Amino acid sequence: MAAVTDDFAKKCEVKQNETLGRYVVAATNIKAGETVLLEQPVLLLANNGDRRCCNCHQLTSSFCGKCRLMPLCADCVEHYGPDCRRLAELQLQEQQVEQLQAHTEVCSALKYLLLREHAEKRSHYEQLLQLEAHLARRRDTDIWRSYRAEVFEPLQVSGLLLQLRNGAEIDEELLQRLLAIADINGFEIRAPESGGAMRGVYMTAALFAHSCLPNLVTAIDEERRIKLYANRIIAAGEILYNCYTDILLGTDERRRILKTGKCFDCQCARCTDPTELGTHMSSFVCSHCTGGYVVLQPESGLWQCLLNAEHTLKPEFVANVLERAKEEVFHAREDIYRLELLLAKLGRLLHGNHYIMLDLKQNIASILRQILQNMAHRPSRKVYERKIRLCQEILLVLKVVAPGISRLKAIALYELANTQAELGRKLYSEQEHDAADLLAELQQTEIMTRESLRMLLYEPISTPEGQLARNMLRELKELQNDMKMLQQPNDDVVI
């Protein structure tokens, strides 16, 4: 755990200032796609409210029969031995154990505290304490009060803390710091079940500063090892930026998440531009102007039309529209007809690139993929063309907010290329296109597939994106075989 490769020491330098705290700069010129860090986590933690097996990390409601405090699923017989033995030594009554078991966040606190119990892991504990916690900004907030009630008070009442090494030193301030370190510095990682998530704490990866226009890509493989690599050429001396939030959210939403969860106000180029670099991912349609858009001015906090500043929207109206829109999107999921109607309806209020509109387009494209993969549906040409148009619209935004190497852009490009190729084959089989038309389509598909593959090849092989890259290599060979057949002087080619 916590092993770091030589890449970081050779290519990076840690600095510090009042604005960013500790941060990382490039010590040398870095090529696009070049790895700057490979690191194992110090801790793996369940998300707040979840209870996960300490061995396999599956969701569970059961506990280890020996230590009684750490979650352990029915399929696992043991977890980390030294931790189990240390907890089993504690003198706790059954009622006290049950009280601690009832509070899911207690497990995260115990994982931190167990690091200081073992001599061989104490250095990791000391290093973790050096990570940013923003205690002054979190003090007396809802999360502070929640951790007091759900973690500190149960542990204090049980008498467990005093039975640990130097237990008298473990006060609420220390526990709040430890839990804050996970909240501020933790990375979301895939949980074993489909769609599930948990957190990993990485001591070195936590040092990279945030930007909504990062120059690094983060990937975490099935072994929970984190990889950070450059998404473009980076010159020596440049600050190395990771992105702590979802780039497909609008500025107000991203900044709210960063302020609440990471305790800072982002001042990157995208956050300080009312149009979000011309993408208008948060813009409303102005009801008074033809072609006018209402944007949030970061300095004044006012929603004003770009064509006429007197045309404004009240923040309450904006919040209400977005809340209702999100609710409607949620209830329309998996229903393509409702999604399309909602897209048309919201298009009268929101810019076509608004992040809620993009979410709708992604949902519709996903359903169209399922329809096109099931030939029993006998999809028409319009279905293919609709998915192609959606992919193109999504890509136009991604090229701005995710320049350089990008997982999201690679996947969207692959979806576009694949759909265009299948439409070309369909039109050829129905004799609407001849061999020359199909060959031209497949040649364009090859260009897009190669570009998508170029970006995905930097992903760890064990990730879903890495597996997609392997599948694309096979599909690329099949595509090239089809193109060779079309170039042969044979009028009866079947593709």
N, C-alpha and C positions, 0 to 999 in steps of 0.2 A: 504494500500500500504506500502511496505518496511518492513512488519512484518517479523521477524526472529524467528525461534523456538529455544528452549533451547539447541538443539543438538550442535550448534556451540559453545556456551559458555562453555559447559561441555567437549567438545572433541578437541577444537582447541585453538591455541594461536597465536596472531598476533605479528610478529617480523619485524625488519627493518634492511637493510644493503645497502651499496652503489650500489651493483650489481643488486639486485632484487627490491630495494625500500621496500615497505611494502609487506610482504608475510605471509603465514600461515603454522604452523607446527602442528603436532598431539600432543595434550597435554596428550594423553593416548593411549594405544594400541587400534587399531580399527580393527574390523573384516571385512572380505570380505562381501560386500553387505550392510554394515552399513551406515546409513545416517549421514552425517556430517553437512548438511545445507538444510533448506527449507526456501525460501524467496520469497516475492512478489516484483515486480519491482517498482522502484520509478517513472520511466518514460517509456512509450511505444512510440516509434518513427518509422516513415516510413523510409525505405531505401532512400538514396539520389536519387532524381529524381522521387520518387513516391509521390502521394498525397492520404492520407487515412483518412477516416471518423474518427473523434476524439471520436466517441461513439462506433461504431461496428468494426472499423478498416478495412472496405471494401475499395477497391480502389474507388475513386470518383473524379468528376471534379467540384462538387458544394460546396458551402460554407454556413455556418450558416447565416440565414437571420437577426439575431439580432446583433451579434458581427461583422459579415462580414469577419472575418479574419481566423477563424478556419474551416477546411474542415468538412462538414456534408453531408452525403448521403441522397438521397430522402426518404429512409426508416426510417431514424431517425429524431425525432422532436427536440432533444436537446442534448447538451453535458454537461460537468461539469459546473454547474450553476455559482459558484464564478468566474471561468475563463471567462465565457461568459459575465457576468455583468461587470467585470473589463475592458474587451476589448471594450464593447459597450460604456463605459464612455469616451473613447478616442475621441478627436476632430480631425477627419481625413476627408479630402475631398474625394469625390468619386474617383477621379483620383489617389489619393495616395493609397486608398484601392486596386484599380485595379492593381497598380504597385506592391504592396506587394503580392497580390494573384498570380501574375505571377511567383514568385520565390518560388519554392516548399520547399526549405530548411529553409525559414523564419519561417515556422510552428514549426520546431524543436527548433529553437532559442526562439520562444515565449513560448513554453512549459517550457523551463528552466527558463525564466524570470518571468513567472507567479508564480513559486514556491516562489520567493522572494517577491511577492506582497501580499501573504497571510500569516498572522502571524502564523497560525497553521502548515504551510508547510515550514517555513523559516529554521527550523533546518535541514530539508532534503536538502535544497539548500546549506547550509553551509557544510554539510557532503559531498555532491557531489563535491564541490570545492576542497576537500582533495584528490580526486582520481587523478591518474596519467594522465597527459595531453601531456607530451613530447613536450612542446611548442618550446623549443630551436631547436629541431630536425625538427619540422614542419615549422618553420618560413621561409617564402619566397619560399616554395615549391609550386607545382601546386595546392594542396588542400588548402593551405593558401590563394593563390591568388583567387581561386574559391570562397571560403567563403567570402572573402572581396567583390567580385563583386556581389555574389548572396544573401548575408545575411547582412553584415554590411552596405554597401553603400545604399541599398534600405531602411533599417530601419533608417539610419541616415538622409537621404534626406526627408523621410516622416515626420520627427519630432516626431515619436512615442516614441523613447527612452527617450526623455526629459519629457514626460508625465507620465513615470513610477516612482515608488518610488526611490528616490535618483538617478534620471535619468542621472545626470551629471557624475556619476561614471561608467556608462555603455559605455565603449569605445571598440575599435576593439580588444584590448588584451583580455578583458573579454569574448567577444563573441567567439573569436577564442578558448579560453580555454574551454568554455562550449561545443562547437561543437566537439572539440578534445576529451573531456571526453567521449562523446558518441561513437566516432570512436574507441578509444583505449580500452574502457571498455565494450562496448555493446555486448550483446549476440544475435545471430541470433535466431529468434523464428518463428514458423509457422504462416503465415497469414491466414485469413479465407478462401481465395480461394485456390484451389488445386495447389500445387507447389509454392505458393507465400511465401515471407519472409518479416519480419520486424525486428526491434531491440528492445531489452529490456535492461534497465540500472538497475543493481542490485548492491547496495552499498557494501554488504558483499561478494557476489560471485566474484566481481571484484578484491578482494584482493588475490585470489589464483594465484600462479605463473604458468608459462607455461612450459610444456615439451611435445615433440612429443611422449614420452612414459609415459603418465600420470598414476597416481595411483588412479585417481578419474574418475567417469563417470558423465556426465551432462545430465539431462533430464528436459524438460519443458512441463508442462501439458496444457490442454485446457484453464485453468484459468491463464495461463502465470506464474504460480508459478514454480520457479526453484528448482530442487533437485540435490544435489551432494552427491554421495555415493562412497564408496571404491570399487575398482575393484579387490583388493587383500588384504591380511593381511598387515596392516601398523603399524609399531612399533612407540611407543612414541618417539618424537623428530624428526621424518622424516618430510621433507618438503612435503606439500600436493600440488600436481600438477594437473592442468586442462590442456586440450589441446585446443588451440585457433584456430586451423586450421584443415583441412581434413587430417586424417592420411593416406588416400589412395593416396595422392599426393607424388611425389618424393621430395627429399631433396631440390634441387635448387628451385623448385616451392614453397614449403612450406616456405622456408627462404625468398623468394622474397615477398610473401604475408605478412609474419610477419614483415619484414623490412618496407614495404610500409604502411601497415595498422596499425601495433602496435608499430613501431619505435624501434625495437631491433633485434639483431642477435642471433638466437637460438644456444646454445652450448650444447644441450643435447647429450646423447650417440648415438642416431640414426643419428643426423645431422653431427656429427664429424666422423662417420664411413663411408668410401667411398662406402662400399657394403650395407649400411643400414641394419646392423646386419645380413648380409648374404642373404638378400632377393633380392638384386640387382634391387630394384624398380626404379632406375634411370640409370641402366647400358646399354651400347651399346654392340653389338657383335663386336669383333675385326675381321676385314676382313683379317688380316694377320696370326692370330694364330688359331689353332684348339682348341676350348674350351676356348678361351680367351675372357675376357670382359673388355671393356674400362669404367673406372669410373672417376668421378670428385674428384680430391684430394682437400679436403677443405682448406689445408694450402697454396698450391701453386696455386690453381685455374686452374690446368691443367687437361685435359682429357687424362688419360694414361691407357694403357693395364696392367692388373695385372700380366700377364706372361712376358711381355717385355715392359719396361717403354719407350722404343724408339718408340713404336707404339702409336701414339697420334691422337686425333681428334681436329680440330679447333673449338673454341666456336661458331663461325659463322655457321659452318656446323651443329653442334648440335642444335642450335637455329632454323635453317631453317628446319631441319628434323622434330623437334617437332611441329613447327608451322604448317607445311603442314600436319602432321599426325593428329593433332587436328581438322584441317579443314576437312579432309577426314572422320574422325569419325563422325563429326557433320552432314555432308551431307549423310552419310550412315545409320543414325539412322532409326530404324523401318524396315530396309531392311536386313533380316538375311543373304541373299546370298552375298550382298556387304560387310557386316560386317565380314563374314567368309573369304572372299577373302582378305580383308584388314588385318585381323589377320595373315594370311599366308604371305602376302607381308611384313608387318612390322616385322614379326618374323625373317626375314633375317637381320634386322638392330638392333632390340631391344631385350633385354633379355625377356624371356617368362613372367617374373614377373614385367616387367617395368610397371609403373603406367598407361600408355596409353594402354598397352596390357590388364591390369586388367580391365580397363574401357570397352574395347571391349568385354571381357569375360562376364562382368556383363550385358552388353546390350544384348548379344546373349542369355545368360541364361534367361533374362527377357522375351524375345520373345519366347523362347522354353517353358517357363511356360504357356504363353497364348495358344500356340499350344496344349500343353498337357491337358490343362483345357477344350479345345473344342474337344470333342470326335468325332465331325463331320469330323475332320481332319484325323481320324483313324491313329494316329502316330505310326510309326514303332518302333521296339526295339532300332534301332540306335539313334532315337531322344531322348529316355530316357537316353541311355548310354552317349550321348553327353552332356546332361545337368548334369548328375552325375559327369562326368570328369571335367567339368568347375567348379562345386561347390567344388570339391576336390582341384583343383588348387588354387582357391581363398582362401579356408580355410587354406592351407599350409602357405600362406603369412600372413593371419590374426592372426594365432597362434603366430607369431613372433612380429608383430607390434601392436597387440591388445591383450596382454596376460591377463589372468584372466577373469573377467566378462566383456563381450563386447556385445553390441547390434548387431553390424555388424556380429560378429562371430555367435551369436545365430540365426540370420535370415538365414545366409548361411548354418548353420548346419540343420536348419529346412527344408530348400529347398532340401538339400541333402537327408535327411531322408524321406521326403514325396515322392520324386521322386523314391528312391529305393523301397519303399513300393509299389508304384503304378506299377512299373516294375515287381516286384514279383507277384502281383495279376494278371497282364496281362499274364505273362508266365504260371501261374497256370491255368488260365481260358482257355488258348490255349493248355493245357496239355503238355507243355514243361518242367514244374516243377511239382513235386508231393507235397503232403501236408507237408512232412518233410522239403522240400526245402523252401516252402513259410513260414513255421513256423520259420525257421532259419533267413530268411530275416526280418520278422516282429519283431523278438526278437532283432535283431541288430537295427532296426528302433526305437524300444521302448527306447533303451539305448541312442540313439542320440537325440530323442525327449525330453526325460527327462532332458538331459544336456542343450539343448536349452531352455527349459521351466525354468530350474533353474536360468538361467541368465536373462530371460525376466520378471520373477516375481518381480524383483526389480524396474521395470519401473512403473511410475504412471499409474493407470488403465485407465485414460481418453486419453492416448496417443495411436497412432496407434500400437505401440509395446505392450502396455498394453492390447489392444483389441485382438491382435494376440495371446497373452498368454492365454486369456480366450478361444479363439477358439481351441488352442492346447490342453487345458485340456479336452475339449469335444472330440477332435480327439483321444486323448490318451485313453479315455474310450472305444471308438469304436474299437481302435486297440487291446486293451486287450480282448474285447469280441470276436474279430476275432481269436485271439490266443487260447482262451478257446475252441472255436468251432473246431479248427484244432487239438486240443489235444484229442478230443472225438473220440472214436472208430467208425467212420462213414466214409465210402468211398465216400459219395455223398455230402460232405460239399461244399457249394457255398459261396464264399467270394467276 
